């Protein structure tokens, strides 16, 4: 079984974790809580099991942290290679590595005097100092370079499907990246890695943040996607006009959230929209959870207050009952209105219950407005099970 090479991208963006210490009489910058890997995540449809991480994470202890992934003649090499030390090291390393709460963390140490001897080292010091001072600067990305073996196996972890399991991990280094986009794949991590035996291996790059993004191969999301693709592939003039309206609504919804839409294909727009819906659902769930906790605390406080004070007078109870009835009625009316809008949108656009129930707020209102002003869809569009192949979205 051959060994593969992967670079795992994560980020340092917490100024509160940056301090200064004197070690061997020299000043060092210390960044606490750097996270190079997380238990049981699925990235690029590969599972990184907690048991395998437990066996290997200690190889991160005192791992070198070079400025970028070291290269010689355009090919990646181990950070422990002599040329890598000479050309890429900036006096940084990872220490105090531990595994707790489902993730591996460690502390990044940077020798100020050593780093000050190179331009890249100076840049790293300036960025960390600016972060520690609370300035609005780009975060510091790190990319954990590791070797591993893989076995084929199908399963699911944390809601994401995987097709392979990563085993026998061996961590080589943790690269410091200052010039990477916030959510992008680091170009420094793409290419060929040359191992100690001189063999060349392709490098795979993954992002810890991607483990929170819904799997595009999830059957529910694929069904939602196929509904829209059927809509876009319709070929009558009337339905083309409807498709353009739908495309414009999706594009406007993405723009409203600050998402980039220029130059994207129809499939890319749909992927971006699905991701945005998933993010909104997660944010709503977090908000609901916070509201629930706030309510529980408020109820407890009110109960304690009532226990230590006189009960409200009997004459106040009818007013309290009336207020509760009004509040319940408003909630019921809002739910009924949302149900009616979803029913109208589902009937007009031929969407599934899954797709239409995922919509809420402004996207739902905009589609409902189209139901009020446009005529019904042709029978050709509503034939969801058509054997017609996917075509490009009409212009």
Helices and strands as residue ranges (DSSP letters): E 4-12, G 15-17, E 18-23, E 26-38, E 41-43, E 46-48, H 50-56, G 57-60, E 71-72, E 75-76, H 82-88, E 92-100, E 103-111, H 112-115, H 119-132, E 140-157, E 160-177, G 187-189, E 192-194, E 200-207, G 208-212, H 219-232, H 237-256, H 266-307, G 314-316, H 317-349, H 353-357, H 361-373, H 379-382
